[in-house]
Amino acid sequence: MKLLKRILSLMLAAAIAAGGSAAFADNAGPAPSTSSAEQTGQTDPEDPAEEQENKGMNPANTEYAEPDLSEYVLWDGKTEFQEDTNYYITESVGIGKDKVFTLPKTSRLLVADGAQLLIYLGGAFNVYGEMTIAPSAELTSSGTFSVGTDAGFESFGKTSFTISSTVNISSLFVARAGSKMTFSGIVNVYKDGDYISYGSTILTGKSKTIVTGLWQVPEGGTQTCVGSFTITLSGRLDAAGYLTISGEVRCSGMLELEASVKYFKTTTSMLILTKSGRFLDYRQIYDGMAPGAYKAGMKGIDVSVWQGTIDWQRVKKSGVQFAIIRSSYGDDGLDKMFDYNITEAQKAGISVGVYHYCYAKNTVEARIEARHFLETIKPYKIDFPLMFDFEDESQRHLGRDTLTDIAEVFLKEIEDAGYLPMIYSYKNWLETNLDMERLSEYEVAVAEWGVPKTTYGGDYGIWQYSCKGLVSGIDGDVDLDICVKDYAKIVREGGWNHLKRFE
């Protein structure tokens, strides 16, 4: 809501996460290739019967195993690679300007412990086989380094790509646990390229990364993005480890934060979601909520005219399960987008609740506003509660008793009309300005932003945890919610909301 956003704006400006909270208010290169698993026909590596059949580099996190070098040929950095041959280097080897080396599909190169492979400006190295950087080895490139179709690259050691470098990834490229990977130049992850960071990945301020394939940060892995990072229409960034955004991330594809992710976004960074971009946030911020909570919680949003014209089909595809939609405000105000929002949300298969923003100063006005609310939503099928949004600063001076009286009259009017009522406000308002014991029979939605879980001590069914959400199908910020009660079931089994009229 406008008021709540004004109150917390200074605190939110200092937050590094993409959370903050808004109330339910009236504000409101190389040719494309296939992935490693597809290339090699890999199946579940945990299945012993299938493990021997797996070929190619393992995309799962593995420990370094020293190979038997008696089966390898020492490479001098001058001789062309041959097929069906394993090579290794043990000292410093340089690839100079205008020199191009290609490792064939059936060959392998090991940069052994203590060794260093240097690719100078103007030089190029193409991997079509498999290449490994040992834990105490280094790869440094100022030229062009490409991992082509059906290939595999893994680094257990230190790998650095300087400001003049270009990296092209068309298949599997893995930073193993304990490794250090630094990109300062251009990075292209093509359609079926798969970059996996189990170790530490830093994209410096001069880097420019374009992901048309898949970029992964699994649990335990870390990534710091200071430069420019673009996720194209078919691209995807999937983060389950540590992800820090200090530069500019532009997403036209999929940005997914898994439940385990540790996500940080500095105040000077930019996260831009285009119209085709999708943002999924699975962080388990709902842990430790009220008894009877869903194990995973339902993902929701609340919207009003301030979100503009919403593409509800895309909202549904992004993982949103319910929406609380503003219908009205005051004694005669109507949200101009209400009919569109509720109709299109339901067409998309999203459960809907509705909310009314209250300005009442006494119980008479509260009753008038409640009846206006009821008249507005009467033609619509609603399977979530009818929410009373109570937080306007102009009401604060009325005192706790009067404010509680207003809430009680409004909520009872909704209940007497056969609808499931709910009160919404931010945590401080609920705890300071209302006698919640008098309102204990009613459902509660609480807003508290920028915390790992709400500290509200009372029973509640919905927690609004951010006003800075990015959701596919919505331009700009949107409020994000977690629902921990099965309101669709409660409404249906309790005979609320006159659902039989719509059967």
Secondary structure, 3 states (H helix, E strand, C coil): CHHHHHHHHHHHHHCCCCCCCCCCCCCCCCCCCCCHHHHHCCCCCCCHHHHCCCCCCCCCCCCCCCCCHHHCEECCCCCCCCCCCEEEECCEEEECCCCEEEECCCCEEEECCCCEEEECCCCEEEECCEEEECCCCEEEECCEEEECCCCEEEECCEEEECCCCEEEECCEEEECCCCEEEECCEEEECCCCEEEECCEEEECCCCEEEECCEEEECCCCEEEECCEEEECCCCEEEECCEEEECCEEEECCEEEECCCCEEEECCCCEEEECCCCEEEECCCCCCCCCCCCCCCCEEEEEECHHHCCCCHHHHHHCCCCEEEEEEEECCCEECCCHHHHHHHHHHCCCEEEEEEECCCCCHHHHHHHHHHHHHHHCCCCCCCCEEEECCCHHHHHHCHHHHHHHHHHHHHHHHHCCCCEEEEEEHHHHHHCCCCCCCCCCEEEEECCCCCCCCCCCCCCEEEEEEEECCCCCCCCEEEEEECCCHHHHHHHHCCCCHHHHC
